């Protein structure tokens, strides 16, 4: 899905993350990962898992069970829960005291993918935008 476009950013509160240095690094790694808007995403969706690959070939596989799973991000092991809510994939990334929710959903006409990232609670005191939204146009290559 080419053409990621950022948008919908709003300011958030300041503050410092709680927890130890490892938790802070994990939270920073998750924020860096989720805050990126690659130019293209390749998504393979199966009932049991969703695989997302970026243009650099970095692939992440998410088990869609609603149960805790782990994924490696920049050398940190992050807890992730992924589940379908109708046609929307909801994911919860937990890194120390910080938790971020990512949703992936197609528009009604199916021509775009909307990815929204929101801190849960106060985001572990991480500050920054209260949400990020990226919109991708569907590729003609199927």
C-alpha positions in Angstrom: 0.0 0.0 0.0 2.0 3.0 -1.2 1.8 6.6 -0.2 1.7 6.7 3.6 0.7 10.2 4.6 0.9 11.4 8.2 -1.8 13.5 9.8 -4.1 14.1 12.7 -1.3 14.9 15.2 -2.3 16.8 18.3 -0.1 18.0 21.1 0.1 16.0 24.3 1.3 16.5 27.9 4.9 16.5 29.0 6.5 14.4 31.7 9.0 11.6 31.9 8.4 7.9 31.6 8.3 5.9 34.8 10.1 2.7 35.4 13.8 1.7 35.0 16.1 2.5 32.1 15.3 -0.7 30.3 11.6 0.2 30.4 12.4 3.7 29.1 14.4 2.2 26.2 11.6 -0.2 25.3 9.0 2.6 25.4 11.3 4.7 23.1 11.8 1.8 20.7 8.0 1.2 20.5 7.4 4.9 19.9 10.1 5.1 17.2 8.7 2.0 15.5 5.0 3.0 15.6 5.7 6.7 14.8 7.3 5.8 11.4 5.3 6.1 8.2 7.0 3.9 5.7 6.2 4.8 2.0 4.7 1.3 1.5 3.4 -1.6 3.6 2.8 -5.1 2.5 0.2 -6.8 4.7 -0.7 -10.4 4.6 -3.8 -11.2 6.7 -4.7 -14.7 7.8 -7.3 -15.6 10.5 -4.5 -16.6 13.0 -1.9 -14.0 12.2 -1.1 -10.7 10.3 2.3 -10.1 8.8 3.5 -6.5 8.0 6.6 -5.9 5.9 8.1 -2.4 5.2 10.1 -1.3 2.2 13.4 -2.2 3.9 12.2 -5.8 4.2 11.6 -5.7 8.0 8.8 -8.1 8.7 6.7 -8.4 11.8 4.3 -11.2 12.4 1.5 -10.7 14.9 -0.6 -13.6 16.3 -4.2 -12.5 16.3 -5.6 -14.2 19.4 -6.2 -11.4 21.9 -3.5 -13.0 24.1 -0.1 -11.7 25.0 2.6 -12.4 22.5 6.1 -10.8 22.0 7.8 -9.1 19.1 11.4 -7.9 18.9 11.7 -4.2 18.1 15.2 -2.7 17.9 16.6 -5.4 20.2 13.8 -5.0 22.8 11.2 -7.6 23.5 7.8 -6.0 23.5 4.5 -7.5 24.7 1.8 -7.2 22.0 -1.9 -8.3 22.0 -3.6 -8.3 18.6 -7.2 -9.1 17.9 -9.9 -8.4 15.3 -12.8 -6.1 16.3 -15.0 -6.7 13.2 -13.0 -5.5 10.3 -10.5 -3.5 12.5 -7.2 -5.0 13.7 -6.5 -3.7 17.2 -3.1 -4.1 18.7 -1.8 -3.1 22.2 1.9 -2.7 22.6 3.2 -2.7 26.2 6.7 -1.4 27.0 7.3 -1.0 30.7 4.7 1.5 32.0 3.9 2.7 28.5 1.1 1.2 26.4 0.2 2.2 22.9 -2.8 1.1 20.9 -2.6 0.7 17.1 -5.6 0.2 14.9 -5.5 -0.8 11.2 -8.7 -0.4 9.2 -9.7 0.0 5.6 -12.0 2.8 4.5 -15.5 1.9 3.5 -14.6 1.9 -0.2 -11.6 -0.3 0.5 -9.2 2.0 -1.3 -7.2 3.2 1.7 -5.7 1.8 4.9 -5.9 4.0 8.0 -3.4 3.3 10.8 -4.0 5.1 14.1 -1.6 5.0 17.1 -2.8 6.3 20.5 -1.1 6.1 23.9 -3.3 4.3 26.4 -3.8 6.2 29.6 -0.9 8.7 29.8 1.4 6.6 27.6 3.6 6.0 30.6 4.2 9.7 30.9 6.0 9.8 27.5 4.4 13.0 26.3 4.2 13.9 22.6 1.2 13.7 20.3 -2.1 12.3 21.7 -2.4 10.3 18.5 -0.9 9.7 15.1 -2.7 8.7 11.9 -1.2 7.5 8.7 -3.2 6.9 5.5 -2.1 4.5 2.8 -3.5 4.2 -0.7 -4.3 0.7 -1.9 -1.8 -0.6 -4.5 -3.0 -1.8 -7.9 -0.6 -4.7 -7.5 -2.6 -7.5 -5.8 
